[in-house]
Structure formats: structure tokens, C-alpha cells
């Protein structure tokens, strides 16, 4: 069977309350598209019915692939899903679907072309945030400022969970990924910058989810530690790329 045009990769940890609605919206959207697509769910370390619900949904959709990953960490789940996906374009999608799935068209041809990685941005001109408390917004901006100063200058929103990679780029970068927690995307974008890949920020509509699993203070401290770990890895030559 020919590889699909698009793969949608969804990391899922304890998502039984949100996954059915998210999958319903995604498949309703895909049924209207002319291109071929697959959805890859990677469940890891859930203590609820996430895996069972995903497998039940897969019985009704032949293009839904459900993977069970024993290792914990969002980065671990994303890495496995992106490397097992077969699509020409591979799109990371958070299970809460805080970005309407219709926005996905902005990340792929024919709407977007001439890119290696397209990342969703809640800060790029034209982006709209809905229902986000001011303390969360400014906390997020402070985290991004630290990321820009310490490792990724010029990228306004590295931590939004929606990103699209060309297949060849995904294969190269995810094989080199070493961080398996929340900071995995900082490492991937750092690697992309070292290789001088074309990264485009896509302004999106984004809806705040009160059930978000992000802990602003705890995750910010962890990210800063991971940023120094990335620099240390680079100094040791761990990220040296072949020409």
C-alpha cells in the first residue's frame, strides 16, 4: 500500500475524557479531504482507559494505528509515533485539540510550501487566543523569553503542541532526539537550526483548556535544566550532523 500524504501523530497519556471527542473531530475532518491520511495514537503509561478506547475506535477506522509505548514521557511517545508514521508530512497533534483541526490545512501543501518544519504559534501576527487567563499568558511569554535568550532566538512560540515535519526531516531529527519529556521539541528545533532547516511559524486559533496538564513553574524549571543539557550535549559533539 502506498504511503499516505499525511500522518497525524497523537501522544496520549490518561486521555480517556478527551480522546473520543478529539478523534471524532479529526476523522470527520479527514473524510472531507482529497488526500490520504493516517492517524497514529501513541499511548504510554496511562492508568485509565485511554488504550482501550483508542483500540475500540480503531475497529471502526482502518487508517487509525494504535501503539502502546512502555516508556513514559511525551517526547518518548512522540518520537515513536513520528518514526513509525508513514506520511509524506507528519503532524504532531495534542490530544486536547486546543487548535481546531481545520487549522491543519495551514501546515501542509498547497496552502504552505517550501518548508522543512512548520510550528503552530499563538504569538505570530494573526494568531488568536481564546479564554486564556492573563497569568497563564504572561507566564508563557516569560518561558518563551527564556527559551529565546538561552537557545532559540527569533521563535515566538516553541511550546505549542502542533508541529508538522516533512518525512525526511522527521526521520533525521527524531532519530537524534535524546530528551523524552516536555522539552523534546526545543531539542528538535535546536537540531533543525544547526542544520539550517527552514522553520515557519504558523499563526493559529487556540483555545485554553482548563484541564491542561502543564504546570507552569515546575515545567519552566525543568525546561531551563533541559536547555543547559542540550548545550552540554552540543559541546560533547552529540549533535554533530553529517554534511
PyMOL commands that set and color helices and strands:
alter all, ss='L'
color gray80, all
select helices_A, chain A and resi 19-30+50-58+74-84+101-107+134-150+167-176+184-194+216-235
alter helices_A, ss='H'
color red, helices_A
select strands_A, chain A and resi 6-12+37-44+64-69+89-92+117-121+128-130+163-166+199-203+205-207
alter strands_A, ss='S'
color yellow, strands_A
deselect
rebuild
show_as cartoon
